[in-house]
Amino acid sequence: PRAWRSPTPRFGKYFADMASAKPSALSFEAHRTGFRKHHQSTLNVVFHLGLTPTGLLGGLAAFAKATSPEAATALAAVYAATLLATLPFPLFVASALAVAGILTAAAQLSLGYAACAALVATSYFGQDLAHWLTGESTYQSSYQQEAGFLGLLVQHTFYLLPLALDAAHAVGLASGVLLWLTPRNDVLFAKLRGSEAGGAITSLREWVFSQKPSETCTTHWWALELPAAQKVAFEAIAEGAEMKAMFHGRFHASQYSVESLPGMNEVYVASLVHNSNSDTVFFMDHVDGPYMLYPFCYVYRTLVAITENTQISTVFPMQPFKVAISDGEVIGLDFHREVHRIENDKTKPNTQRRITCKMHYVVYPTCLGPVGRHLGHLTVKYNERFRYLFVNTISAKTLFWKFMTKMVLVGTEATFRMEQLFGLNNVAFFLALGAVQYFVGGTFFLAATSFLHHMKAIAAFYHRHKASVGKLQRDSILTKAVACVQLGMLYAQHTSSTATLSHALVAGGLALSTAAFLRLGLARTYFGSEMGVSEPKRIRSFPYSLTPHPMALGSLLALAGAQLLPGLRAQVPWLVPAHMALTALHLAQEVLDLHA
């Protein structure tokens, strides 16, 4: 963006002329171009934004201890003034604010030399670790064989803070962080159009019809057991470029690996009927796998339509949408996390049996190869055990297997309800924070959980087209409930019968917000209109007849009432102001309609 570009090079030439430039003459522009080339991963930049100030804090604190706080302040001022002469002005302002923050932290913390050295070492080696994790080479490696290495290293170090801030701007870090906070719609979709995939689909379709599969229950052929010609056709689709492109549209190819899991793959023919057997689970809301808490990695089940289909749809209630994939269309879902079901619409009958290929992939950050492959191994083993259970319960004959059929259905329903109402990842997250609170005490849990609903609202509003409606509603209600319970307990602890104004503001604010919620309904409250699941409509009846934003106004009034309590202000002086600031920030975002 133009605002971040220096109008003219301050010293020497641009990076394109580095080969002919002397090391001491390289400008910030030259270093910026080189630094950006080696910092294109958002994760790498996040690490640098944390580790660069950490190293500067260690160095500045050590200098202050060896001299005086005043000398450290003077050094920081000289550094900032020097940056003013070399940086684009917006970047200078950001760098100067960061230096001021680092200086304040150094003054507040009583760090010994050992702690300062540890911070500097953590910064240096941590940045190398970040490059290893993200698969990006270091900027230092691009010039360390040059004759003027030491001069370049000094310049690199001098500019490191603004370089990290500039890289954050270049990769769109603010948008990336908001996307990370957004409850994502991770369902993938593609259409196979290549001639190789088309020929493979025809081959598989003709073979399945020749087998005359059952009409009363689903039929499965495991891919590894297919005849040679059909196995080749199956693999041509599974390993094709179009399938990989679908994944890399969501998971960047430079950061994620996508590997097939042949042991789970199958050709599947849908049943025309379903009874009280394990076939029924496909028509229930369910999650396919049990490892939803496994971090950073995914197993995807992709369904490839082999025949024309109008009758049977896959429904994703947390998004919400449904799709009837047909003849070469592909849909991919998170095997361990995505709630879905099959829906049979008899008003749109198929002219032939619905055949799909189920293809499975493990997706993991390339730097976490063993971790990702372990999830793939666990999932294949789980699928083998479940396959045995499924085969024995699909047409249960003995009392034992009839009992196991009921257990499959009950377990499926229980897992779905837990995921729908709370989200197992959310439960694990709060339990982990609770464990940390047990050891560290203080207000850690309060600080870590009080503002999540604000951040999710801001993030989802911004990335509305990538958000999951159901997950946003679930996560927002849960996180807001946790925050409100804690604030309510603090309010009850510090209120008194004489706090009349506080009571009036809290009661009036909550009543106004509640009336606004009831008027809008759940879907519109959580951006249903903006996300396309509710018809856009201007609400003019009470309380919207009084003010265009009664929910935010009510929240601010209630928070102002809480802030009037002296005891609450003394115990957690930051809590209510932070709530009010984030509420106002989100209100401004809605008024200005700021979104991607």
C-alpha positions in Angstrom: 0.0 0.0 0.0 1.2 3.5 -0.9 1.0 4.8 2.6 3.7 2.4 3.7 6.0 3.0 0.8 8.9 5.4 1.1 8.6 8.0 -1.7 12.4 7.8 -2.4 15.2 5.6 -1.1 16.9 7.4 1.8 20.3 5.7 1.4 21.8 3.9 -1.5 19.8 1.8 -3.9 16.8 -0.6 -3.8 17.3 -4.3 -3.2 17.3 -4.9 -6.9 20.7 -3.2 -6.9 22.1 -5.0 -3.9 24.6 -6.9 -6.0 26.4 -3.7 -6.8 25.8 -1.9 -3.5 28.3 -1.8 -0.7 27.1 -3.4 2.5 27.3 -0.1 4.4 25.1 1.6 1.8 22.0 -0.6 1.9 18.9 1.4 2.6 15.9 0.3 4.7 14.1 -0.2 1.4 16.7 -2.8 0.3 16.5 -4.7 3.6 12.7 -4.5 3.6 12.5 -6.2 0.1 14.8 -9.0 1.2 13.2 -9.5 4.6 9.7 -9.8 3.1 10.9 -12.6 0.8 11.9 -14.6 3.8 8.8 -13.8 5.9 5.7 -14.6 3.9 4.2 -17.1 6.4 1.8 -15.5 8.8 2.9 -17.8 11.6 6.5 -16.9 11.1 5.7 -13.2 11.2 3.6 -13.7 14.4 6.6 -15.3 16.0 8.8 -12.4 15.0 6.4 -9.9 16.3 6.6 -11.5 19.7 10.3 -12.4 19.7 11.8 -9.2 18.3 10.5 -7.0 21.2 11.5 -9.8 23.6 15.1 -9.5 22.5 15.0 -5.7 22.5 13.5 -5.8 26.0 16.4 -7.9 27.2 19.0 -5.7 25.6 17.4 -2.4 26.8 16.9 -3.7 30.3 20.6 -4.9 30.5 21.7 -1.4 29.3 19.6 0.3 31.9 21.0 -1.9 34.7 24.5 -1.3 33.6 24.0 2.5 33.3 20.8 4.1 34.5 17.1 4.2 33.5 17.7 7.7 32.1 20.5 6.5 29.9 18.2 3.7 28.6 15.5 6.3 27.8 18.0 8.5 26.0 19.2 5.5 24.0 15.7 4.6 23.0 15.0 8.2 22.0 18.1 8.3 19.8 17.2 5.0 18.2 13.6 6.3 17.4 15.0 9.6 16.1 17.4 7.7 13.8 14.4 5.6 12.5 12.5 8.9 11.6 15.2 9.7 9.1 15.0 6.3 7.3 11.5 4.9 7.6 8.2 5.8 5.9 6.3 7.9 8.4 3.5 5.4 9.2 6.0 2.7 9.9 8.1 5.1 12.0 5.0 5.8 14.2 4.3 2.1 14.7 8.0 1.5 15.5 8.2 4.4 17.9 5.1 3.2 19.8 6.6 -0.3 20.0 9.9 1.2 21.4 8.0 3.2 24.0 6.2 0.0 25.1 9.4 -1.9 25.3 11.0 0.9 27.3 8.0 1.0 29.7 8.2 -2.8 30.2 12.0 -2.5 30.9 11.3 0.2 33.6 8.6 -1.8 35.2 10.4 -5.2 35.4 13.4 -5.7 37.6 15.4 -8.0 35.4 18.9 -9.3 36.2 21.6 -9.8 33.7 20.9 -13.5 33.5 17.2 -12.8 32.7 18.2 -10.2 30.1 20.6 -12.7 28.4 17.9 -15.3 28.4 15.5 -12.9 26.7 18.0 -12.0 24.0 18.9 -15.7 23.4 15.2 -16.7 23.3 14.6 -14.0 20.7 17.5 -15.0 18.4 17.1 -18.8 18.6 13.3 -18.5 18.7 13.3 -16.7 15.4 15.5 -19.4 13.9 13.0 -22.0 15.3 10.1 -20.1 13.7 11.8 -20.3 10.3 12.3 -24.0 10.8 8.7 -24.6 11.8 7.3 -22.6 8.8 9.9 -23.9 6.3 11.2 -20.4 5.4 14.9 -19.7 5.1 16.2 -16.8 7.3 17.0 -13.4 5.8 20.4 -13.7 7.4 21.2 -16.8 5.4 20.8 -14.7 2.2 23.8 -12.6 2.9 25.9 -14.4 5.4 28.4 -15.5 2.7 28.9 -12.0 1.5 32.2 -10.1 2.2 30.4 -7.4 4.2 28.5 -9.9 6.3 29.1 -8.1 9.7 28.0 -4.7 8.3 24.8 -6.2 6.9 24.1 -8.0 10.1 24.4 -4.8 12.1 22.0 -3.1 9.7 19.6 -6.0 9.8 19.6 -5.9 13.6 19.2 -2.2 13.7 16.1 -2.4 11.4 14.7 -5.6 12.9 11.8 -4.1 14.7 10.4 -2.0 11.8 11.2 -4.9 9.5 9.0 -7.2 11.6 6.2 -4.6 11.7 6.4 -4.1 8.0 6.3 -7.9 7.3 3.2 -8.0 9.5 1.6 -5.4 7.3 2.7 -7.1 4.1 1.1 -10.5 5.0 -2.1 -8.9 6.2 -1.5 -10.1 9.8 -4.4 -8.2 11.3 -6.8 -9.9 8.8 -5.0 -13.2 9.4 -5.5 -12.9 13.2 -9.1 -12.1 12.7 -9.5 -15.1 10.4 -7.9 -17.3 13.1 -10.4 -16.1 15.6 -13.3 -16.7 13.3 -15.3 -19.9 13.7 -14.6 -21.2 10.2 -16.7 -22.9 7.6 -14.2 -25.6 6.7 -16.4 -27.5 4.2 -14.6 -27.8 0.8 -16.2 -28.0 -2.6 -14.9 -28.7 -6.1 -16.0 -29.9 -9.5 -13.8 -32.4 -11.4 -13.6 -31.3 -15.0 -10.4 -33.0 -16.3 -10.6 -35.7 -18.9 -8.6 -38.2 -16.7 -11.0 -37.8 -13.8 -14.0 -38.1 -16.1 -12.7 -41.3 -17.6 -12.1 -42.7 -14.1 -15.6 -41.8 -13.0 -17.1 -43.6 -16.0 -15.0 -46.7 -15.3 -16.1 -46.9 -11.7 -19.8 -46.2 -12.4 -20.0 -49.0 -15.0 -18.3 -51.4 -12.7 -20.5 -50.7 -9.8 -23.7 -51.2 -11.9 -22.4 -54.5 -13.1 -22.2 -55.7 -9.4 -25.9 -55.2 -8.8 -25.6 -53.8 -5.2 -28.3 -54.3 -2.6 -31.3 -51.8 -2.5 -32.1 -52.4 1.2 -28.8 -51.4 2.8 -25.7 -49.5 1.8 -23.0 -51.3 -0.1 -19.2 -50.7 0.4 -16.2 -51.8 -1.6 -12.9 -50.9 0.1 -10.6 -49.2 -2.3 -7.6 -51.5 -1.6 -9.7 -54.5 -2.5 -11.0 -53.2 -5.8 -10.1 -55.0 -9.1 -6.9 -53.7 -10.6 -8.6 -51.5 -13.3 -11.0 -49.9 -10.8 -8.2 -49.4 -8.3 -6.3 -47.4 -10.9 -9.4 -45.3 -11.7 -10.0 -44.7 -8.0 -6.4 -43.5 -7.4 -6.5 -41.3 -10.5 -9.2 -39.3 -8.8 -7.8 -39.4 -5.3 -4.3 -38.3 -6.3 -5.4 -36.0 -9.1 -4.3 -32.3 -9.3 -7.9 -31.1 -9.0 -8.3 -32.8 -5.6 -5.1 -31.3 -4.3 -6.1 -27.9 -5.6 -9.3 -28.0 -3.6 -7.3 -28.5 -0.4 -4.7 -25.9 -1.2 -7.5 -23.3 -1.7 -8.0 -23.7 2.1 -4.6 -24.9 3.3 -1.7 -23.0 1.6 0.6 -25.4 -0.3 3.8 -23.8 1.1 2.7 -24.4 4.7 0.5 -27.6 4.7 1.0 -31.1 3.4 -1.9 -33.2 2.1 -1.6 -37.0 2.1 -4.0 -39.7 1.1 -5.2 -42.3 3.6 -5.8 -45.4 1.3 -6.8 -47.6 4.2 -10.0 -45.7 4.7 -11.1 -45.2 1.1 -14.1 -46.9 -0.4 -16.8 -47.0 -3.1 -20.1 -46.4 -1.5 -23.6 -47.1 -2.8 -26.5 -45.5 -0.9 -29.5 -47.5 0.4 -33.0 -46.9 -0.8 -34.3 -47.4 2.7 -33.0 -47.2 6.3 -34.3 -49.0 9.3 -33.2 -49.2 13.0 -29.7 -50.4 12.2 -26.3 -48.7 12.1 -27.2 -47.4 8.6 -29.5 -45.0 10.4 -26.5 -43.0 11.7 -26.0 -41.5 8.2 -29.5 -40.0 8.5 -28.7 -38.6 12.0 -26.7 -35.5 12.8 -23.3 -37.0 13.5 -19.5 -36.5 13.5 -17.6 -39.3 11.8 -14.5 -39.5 14.0 -13.5 -39.2 17.7 -10.2 -37.1 17.5 -11.8 -33.6 17.4 -9.3 -32.5 20.1 -6.2 -33.4 18.1 -4.4 -30.0 17.6 -3.4 -28.3 14.4 -4.1 -31.2 12.0 -7.1 -32.5 10.1 -8.4 -35.6 8.5 -10.8 -34.9 5.6 -13.4 -37.2 4.2 -14.2 -36.2 0.6 -17.3 -37.5 -1.3 -16.9 -37.7 -5.0 -20.2 -38.2 -6.9 -20.0 -40.9 -9.5 -23.7 -40.7 -10.7 -26.3 -38.0 -11.3 -28.0 -37.2 -8.0 -31.0 -35.0 -7.0 -32.5 -37.1 -4.3 -29.9 -37.5 -1.5 -28.2 -34.4 0.0 -25.5 -34.0 2.6 -26.7 -31.5 5.2 -24.3 -29.4 7.3 -26.5 -28.0 10.2 -23.7 -25.9 11.7 -23.1 -23.9 8.5 -26.1 -24.2 7.6 -26.5 -25.5 4.1 -27.1 -28.7 2.2 -25.9 -29.9 -1.1 -26.8 -32.8 -3.4 -23.4 -33.5 -5.2 -23.8 -35.0 -8.6 -21.6 -36.5 -11.3 -18.1 -35.3 -10.7 -18.8 -32.8 -7.9 -16.8 -33.1 -4.7 -17.4 -32.1 -1.2 -14.9 -32.4 1.7 -15.6 -32.3 5.4 -13.5 -32.5 8.5 -13.8 -36.1 9.6 -13.4 -35.5 13.3 -15.3 -32.2 13.7 -17.9 -31.4 11.0 -21.5 -32.3 12.0 -23.5 -33.6 9.1 -26.2 -36.0 8.0 -27.8 -37.5 4.9 -31.2 -36.3 3.8 -33.4 -38.3 1.4 -35.8 -36.2 -0.7 -38.3 -38.6 -2.3 -39.9 -35.7 -4.2 -36.7 -35.5 -6.4 -36.1 -39.2 -7.1 -32.9 -40.3 -8.8 -33.1 -42.1 -12.0 -30.2 -44.4 -10.9 -28.5 -45.5 -7.6 -26.4 -42.9 -5.9 -22.7 -43.9 -6.0 -19.9 -42.0 -4.3 -16.3 -42.5 -3.7 -15.2 -41.7 -0.2 -11.6 -40.5 -0.2 -9.7 -39.5 2.9 -6.7 -37.2 3.5 -4.7 -36.1 6.4 -3.8 -32.4 6.3 -1.1 -31.0 8.6 1.4 -28.2 8.9 4.5 -29.4 7.0 6.7 -28.6 10.0 4.5 -31.0 12.1 4.9 -34.0 9.8 5.2 -36.7 12.5 2.2 -35.2 14.4 0.0 -35.1 11.3 0.9 -38.6 10.1 0.2 -39.9 13.6 -3.3 -38.5 13.4 -3.7 -40.2 10.0 -2.5 -43.5 11.6 -4.9 -43.2 14.5 -7.8 -42.4 12.2 -7.2 -45.4 9.9 -7.1 -47.7 12.9 -10.3 -46.2 14.3 -11.9 -46.6 10.9 -10.9 -50.3 10.8 -12.4 -51.0 14.2 -15.6 -49.0 13.4 -15.8 -50.8 10.1 -16.0 -54.1 11.9 -18.7 -52.7 14.3 -20.6 -51.3 11.3 -20.6 -54.5 9.3 -21.9 -56.5 12.3 -24.6 -54.0 13.2 -25.9 -53.1 9.7 -28.1 -56.2 9.7 -27.8 -57.3 13.4 -29.1 -60.8 14.1 -27.9 -61.7 17.6 -29.0 -60.0 20.8 -25.4 -58.7 21.4 -25.1 -57.0 18.0 -28.6 -55.6 18.3 -27.5 -54.1 21.6 -24.3 -52.7 19.9 -26.5 -51.2 17.2 -28.4 -49.2 19.9 -25.0 -48.1 21.4 -23.8 -46.9 18.0 -27.0 -44.8 17.7 -26.9 -43.5 21.3 -23.2 -42.7 21.1 -23.7 -40.9 17.8 -26.5 -38.8 19.3 -24.6 -37.9 22.5 -21.5 -36.8 20.6 -23.5 -34.7 18.2 -25.3 -33.0 21.1 -22.1 -32.2 22.9 -20.6 -30.7 19.7 -23.7 -28.8 18.8 -24.3 -27.2 22.3 -20.7 -26.7 23.6 -18.1 -27.7 21.1 -15.7 -30.3 22.4 -12.7 -28.0 21.5 -14.3 -25.2 23.6 -14.7 -27.5 26.6 -11.1 -28.6 26.3 -10.0 -25.0 26.0 -11.8 -23.9 29.1 -10.6 -26.9 31.1 -7.0 -26.1 30.0 -7.3 -22.5 31.2 -8.8 -23.7 34.4 -5.8 -25.9 35.0 -3.5 -23.0 34.4 -5.5 -20.9 36.8 -5.1 -23.6 39.5 -1.4 -23.3 39.3 -0.9 -19.5 38.7 -3.9 -18.1 40.6 -4.8 -14.4 40.4 -7.1 -13.2 37.7 -5.6 -15.3 34.9 -8.8 -17.2 34.0 -10.9 -14.0 34.2 -8.6 -12.2 31.9 -8.3 -15.1 29.5 -12.0 -15.7 29.1 -13.7 -12.3 29.6 -13.3 -10.9 26.1 -13.5 -13.9 23.8 -17.0 -13.2 22.7 -16.0 -9.6 21.7 -13.1 -10.9 19.6 -15.2 -13.6 17.9 -17.9 -11.1 17.0 -15.4 -8.6 15.5 -13.6 -11.4 13.6 -16.7 -13.1 12.3 -18.2 -9.8 11.2 -15.0 -9.0 9.3 -14.6 -12.5 7.7 -18.4 -13.1 7.4 -18.1 -15.0 4.1 -15.7 -17.6 5.7 -17.6 -18.0 9.0 -19.8 -20.9 10.1 -23.2 -19.6 11.3 -23.8 -22.4 13.7 -20.3 -22.5 15.2 -20.4 -18.7 15.6 -23.7 -18.8 17.5 -22.6 -21.7 19.7 -19.2 -20.2 20.5 -20.5 -16.7 21.0 -23.2 -17.9 23.4 -20.8 -20.1 25.4 -18.0 -17.5 25.7 -20.4 -14.7 26.5 -22.1 -16.8 29.2 -18.7 -17.5 30.8 -17.8 -13.8 30.7 -21.1 -12.7 32.1 -21.2 -15.2 34.9 -17.8 -14.0 36.1 -18.7 -10.3 35.8 -22.1 -11.0 37.5 -20.4 -12.7 40.4 -18.0 -9.8 40.9 -20.9 -7.4 40.7 -22.9 -9.4 43.3 -19.8 -9.4 45.5 -19.3 -5.7 45.5 -22.8 -4.3 45.3 -24.9 -2.9 48.1 -28.4 -1.7 48.8 -27.3 1.9 48.5 -25.9 1.6 44.9 -29.2 2.7 43.4 -27.8 4.4 40.3 -25.6 1.4 39.5 -28.6 -1.0 39.9 -30.8 1.2 37.7 -28.1 1.4 34.9 -27.5 -2.3 35.0 -31.2 -3.3 35.0 -32.1 -0.7 32.3 -29.1 -1.7 30.1 -29.8 -5.4 30.4 -33.5 -4.9 29.7 -32.7 -2.8 26.6 -30.2 -5.4 25.2 -32.6 -8.3 25.9 -35.4 -6.5 24.1 -33.2 -5.9 21.1 -32.1 -9.6 21.1 -35.8 -10.8 21.2 -36.7 -8.4 18.4 -33.8 -9.5 16.1 -33.8 -13.2 17.0 -30.8 -15.4 17.3 -29.8 -15.6 13.6 -29.9 -11.8 13.0 -28.1 -11.1 16.3 -25.2 -13.1 15.0 -25.0 -11.6 11.6 -27.5 -13.9 9.8 -28.3 -11.1 7.3 -24.7 -10.3 6.6 -23.8 -14.0 6.2 -26.7 -14.7 3.9 -28.8 -17.0 6.0 -31.5 -14.4 6.9 -33.3 -12.1 4.6 -32.0 -8.6 4.9 -34.6 -6.4 6.7 -34.5 -3.1 8.5 -36.1 -3.5 12.0 -38.0 -0.3 13.0 -40.1 -1.5 16.0 -39.1 -1.1 19.6 -36.4 -0.8 20.8 -35.0 0.0 17.3 -37.6 2.8 17.1 -35.6 4.5 19.8 -32.0 4.0 18.6 -30.4 2.1 15.7 -28.1 0.1 18.0 -30.0 -0.7 21.2 -28.1 -3.9 22.0 -24.7 -2.2 22.1 -26.2 0.8 23.9 -27.8 -1.4 26.5 -24.5 -3.3 27.1 -22.6 0.0 27.5 -25.2 1.3 30.0 -25.0 -2.0 32.1 -21.2 -1.9 32.0 -21.2 1.8 33.1 -23.4 0.8 36.0 -21.0 -2.0 37.0 -18.1 0.4 36.9 -19.8 2.7 39.5 -19.0 0.1 42.2 -15.8 1.2 44.0 -15.0 -2.3 45.2 -15.2 -3.8 41.7 -13.1 -1.0 40.3 -10.5 -1.5 42.9 -10.3 -5.3 42.5 -10.2 -5.4 38.7 -9.8 -1.8 37.4 -9.2 -3.0 33.8 -12.2 -5.4 33.4 -15.2 -3.1 32.7 -13.2 -0.5 30.7 -11.9 -3.3 28.4 -15.5 -4.6 27.9 -16.7 -1.1 27.1 -13.8 -0.4 24.7 -14.4 -3.7 22.8 -18.1 -3.1 22.7 -17.6 0.4 21.3 -15.0 -1.0 18.8 -17.5 -3.5 17.4 -20.2 -1.0 17.3 -18.0 1.3 15.2 -17.2 -1.7 12.9 -20.9 -2.3 12.3 -21.7 1.3 11.7 -18.8 1.7 9.2 -19.5 -1.8 7.8 -15.8 -2.8 8.0 -15.4 -6.3 6.5 -13.2 -8.2 4.2 
